[in-house]
Amino acid sequence: MAARIIHAAGSGVCEALPVQAVNDIFFLHERGKRISYYTAALSLGSIGGLPAGYMLAAGYSFRLFYYVEFAFGMALLIAAFFLVPETAYKRKTTVTVEKAPAENGQDFELQKGASFVEPQKLSHLSVEVEGIPLGPQRQTYLQSLKPWSFYDRDAEFFMMMVRSFTYYFVPPVLWVITSFGIYIGCAALAFNYTFPLKIVEPPYNWNANNSGLIAIAFIIGYGLALPFANSSDRLAAYLTKKNNGIREAEMRLGVMLPAMLIGPAGLVIYGFVAQRNLHWIGYFAGVAMLDWSALFFFTFTLAYAIDSYTANMSEMLIAMNIGKNAISFGMGFKLLTWVLESGYATIIAGAFGGIILANNLVLLLFMWKGKNMRVYFANTWLSRLHRKTIRTEGEVA
């Protein structure tokens, strides 16, 4: 248990930082495509059972799998050190202030070209933002390899954690959490738990060494979804052009409509194939359908939340990682007991399929009223809490 806690403390960072880096490095019209590469790589972690099974079948100890994982982790750490750039900078914006109204009986003026104006005074000034935000000089490659980096001394450590939990009250963020948690609970846990049990029994009688081949269905599902990686960016760009160049976060959501129904349909197929011992190809079809849908919901719900709340994205990602793991754990905790007591069709096709369908149908609500929700929450106590407790000069991105 202690080893798992240490492992999770390190791997949790790997889930949050890539999304932050994508937001920092790439343009808005590339966001959906780049995040899809991240979510596809993250999702393919579910095929780990395939090499692990063959290691055991070859007579090696189960400990070998952990050594191999450690080797991959170290290779990733070294690659990140040499290849991933630092993306956190303090930026101050050049502003032009012409003349401000009287404040407390005194005129308030700033010289043209002032580098920074206190945020609380901006509401009282006639301000025009000019040029490119001012940032530090670009580092050389060798300078970027220093083992220490930017540290935001204005960020309050404990308040940042408190603000992270407030995102559970924000509908787009909560939708990301439920989408990740439910799909992981159904795909990575339900399939990996139940398929090895079914496929080695009559009428299939597969060799236990081949019980991990369900990973092929994972690869097929995610692989068929990858060609649609930039579909939400293209749809949003088209709708932005029709909307006189004004971009709304909800414009990318339309591409998720087919996935909204295909995912639950995959669970129904898998559940009934398992319940009635139908042809084994049905297992692969159900898994591939759910995983195809999963990549859409992993990628585009996350991109939608980032579009909606970009400013404090690092805090939002903390809440997402905690929430999705809690939900997936809850769905898999008693999975085998539920299946043995009630049957595959009842639990996987009925209960899990219904839960995923309910989660996916929320898409229609966000397409219809998503902007109204964002406007409403911008004027609630949550928004006031964030404005009052963030003490940063300029922008950290």
Secondary structure, DSSP 8 states (H G I E B T S, - for coil): -HHHHHHHHHHHHHHHHHHHHHHHHS-GGGHHHHHHHHHHHHHGGGGGHHHHHHHHHTT--THHHHHHHHHHHHHHHHHHHHH------EEB--EEE-----BTTB-----TT-S---HHHHTTS-EEE-SS-B------HHHHT-S-----TTS-HHHHHHHHHHGGGSHHHHHHHHHHHHHHIIIIIIIHHHHHHHHTSTTT---GGGGGGGHHHHHHHHHHHGGGTTHHHHHHHHHHHHTTT---GGGGGGGGHHHHHHHHHHHHHHHHHHHHT--THHHHHHHHHHHHHHHHHHHHHHHHHHHH--TTHHHHHHHHHHHHHHHHHHHHTTHHHHHHHH-HIIIIIIIIHHHHHHHHHHHHHHHHHHHHHHHHHTTSHHHHHHHHH---SSEE-
